[in-house]
Amino acid sequence: MATKKKKTIEQTFYVSGEKLIDKVKELVREGNVRRIIIKDKNGKVLVEFPLTFGVVGAVLAPVLAAVGAIAALVTECSITVQREEENI
């Protein structure tokens, strides 16, 4: 019997501050995201948060509030997403 190994993949998206919350919500809905890191245009980490399966509603609300505050302060930022994919 083969053991399935998980591989971590990183993707980076560049968005304007006004699109930040929409992009984070979209990524959370995808479900296979393990960690989201938001950086300013100079690469400085503004916020980093892990996501677990089943993160919804009240647990996600403070995260989105923080993302909203960041969106109000930045004009350009990047979102780095870490995903886990199974290797067969």
C-alpha positions as CSV (number, residue, x, y, z in Angstrom):
1,M,0.0,0.0,0.0
2,A,1.4,3.3,-1.1
3,T,1.5,6.2,1.3
4,K,0.2,9.5,0.0
5,K,2.6,12.4,0.6
6,K,1.5,16.0,0.7
7,K,3.5,18.7,-1.2
8,T,3.3,22.4,-0.3
9,I,2.9,24.7,-3.3
10,E,3.1,28.5,-3.1
11,Q,1.4,30.9,-5.4
12,T,1.6,34.7,-5.4
13,F,-1.1,37.1,-6.6
14,Y,-0.6,40.8,-7.0
15,V,-3.7,42.9,-6.3
16,S,-4.7,46.4,-5.5
17,G,-5.9,47.3,-2.0
18,E,-9.5,47.6,-3.1
19,K,-9.5,44.0,-4.5
20,L,-7.7,42.5,-1.5
21,I,-10.8,41.3,0.5
22,D,-12.5,39.8,-2.5
23,K,-9.3,37.8,-3.4
24,V,-8.9,36.5,0.1
25,K,-12.6,35.5,0.3
26,E,-12.1,33.7,-3.1
27,L,-9.0,31.9,-1.9
28,V,-10.7,30.8,1.4
29,R,-13.7,29.4,-0.6
30,E,-11.3,27.2,-2.6
31,G,-10.7,25.1,0.5
32,N,-7.2,23.8,-0.1
33,V,-5.4,26.9,1.1
34,R,-3.3,26.2,4.2
35,R,-1.8,29.7,4.8
36,I,-2.2,33.2,3.5
37,I,0.5,35.8,3.7
38,I,-0.2,39.4,2.7
39,K,2.8,41.7,1.9
40,D,3.1,45.3,0.9
41,K,4.6,46.3,-2.4
42,N,8.1,46.3,-0.8
43,G,7.7,42.7,0.3
44,K,7.2,43.5,4.0
45,V,4.8,41.0,5.6
46,L,1.7,42.8,6.9
47,V,-0.3,39.8,8.1
48,E,0.1,36.0,8.0
49,F,-2.6,33.6,9.0
50,P,-3.1,29.9,8.8
51,L,-6.3,28.3,7.5
52,T,-7.7,25.0,8.6
53,F,-10.4,22.9,7.1
54,G,-13.8,24.2,8.3
55,V,-12.8,27.8,8.9
56,V,-16.0,29.7,8.5
57,G,-18.2,32.4,9.9
58,A,-17.3,33.8,13.3
59,V,-13.7,32.4,13.1
60,L,-13.1,34.0,9.7
61,A,-14.7,37.4,10.6
62,P,-11.7,38.8,12.6
63,V,-9.3,37.8,9.8
64,L,-11.4,39.6,7.2
65,A,-11.7,42.6,9.4
66,A,-7.9,42.8,9.6
67,V,-7.6,42.3,5.9
68,G,-10.1,45.1,5.4
69,A,-8.0,47.4,7.6
70,I,-4.9,46.6,5.6
71,A,-6.8,47.1,2.3
72,A,-7.6,50.7,3.4
73,L,-3.9,51.4,4.0
74,V,-2.2,49.9,1.0
75,T,-2.5,50.6,-2.7
76,E,-0.7,47.5,-4.0
77,C,0.1,44.3,-2.2
78,S,0.8,40.6,-2.8
79,I,-1.0,37.6,-1.5
80,T,1.2,34.5,-1.1
81,V,-0.9,31.3,-0.7
82,Q,0.4,28.0,0.5
83,R,-1.5,25.0,-0.6
84,E,-1.1,21.3,0.1
85,E,-1.6,18.8,-2.7
86,E,-1.4,15.1,-2.4
87,N,1.2,13.2,-4.4
88,I,0.3,9.7,-5.4
